[in-house]
Amino acid sequence: MYKKSSHLFARLENQSGYNDTHDNHITNPFVNNFNNANTQALARSLVSEAVQMKGIEMFYIRREFVNFDKLFGEDLQSKFKKAYRVAMYIESFDGFSGQQEFFSKFGMQVNDEMTLVVSPELFSIQADGEVVKEGDLIFFPMSKGLFEVIWVEPNAPFLQAGQVSQYKITAQKFVYSGEELKPEFDATDLLFDSQLDPIRMLDGRADTNIEEYSEDNAIAAEADTFVEEFDNLIGGGVNPVVFPVEPHKPSIPDSFDDLEAF
């Protein structure tokens, strides 16, 4: 082992002071920055208080798996039935992040994202005692937007006071694909139940149970009752060409035709 320097730390004239700490410990045993219960409780309280003072009220909706596909890692039959009123702080306060609105080969796409800060202790009290999970939904009442939790970052900031005192959530605009959306609050929050109506209106609007092209066939069947027969002129502005066609032969003048003038 490498010999420790005797002049690394300050000492008293009798060679006491930091000598015991230097020789027998890795860190200072008299300074506790990462394992003090009182300091950790204070940090949690400060984060919870800040979220409640500067945050806004969100509706958190749990995802319930019905038939989870372990191969693709998804469940197209998911249900959203339980909703909770929770406090969250919007970190991306200057607007939505992400790619936002853009055109792709699938048409107009809206990819709004927002970053939220949550106190784990406050969230567990206001919700169901569990933590925030990817796949759950968050309803933003101010914009009437429904977002899906796509990532939960527990280490930002990294282990403040030796514990996880806050979460950072990345949420993206939810794309409805036939899940059952019938969220309800607990009996104590029934007064706010009507605020979930915009979410319930999405339920059953997917085309998963509709026959392909059934809408086009229905329109065509209804049009047969009043549209008269007509010839399709699309692409037929000129007389159709009948094949085979004789190749065009340009007329070549005879070199001796000019002799008739003599």
DADA-V792799 format. One line per field, one symbol per residue. psi: psi as a letter, one per 40 degrees, with the letter a starting at -180 (. if undefined). A space follows every 50 residues. Layout:
# DADA-V792799
psi: ???
This chain:
# DADA-V792799
psi: ihhiheediiiidefabedddddeidiheehheefhdddddddddddddd dddeaihihhhihhhdghhedefihefiihdhiihihihhdgeeiiaaeb hihaeeahhhfiiihihhhdddddddbeeiihiieiihhgddefihihhe hhhefhihghfeiheiihhhiihhhhfeihggiiiidefddeddeedddd edheeifdehihedddddddddddeehiiihhehefeihihhiihhihhi hhiheedeeee.
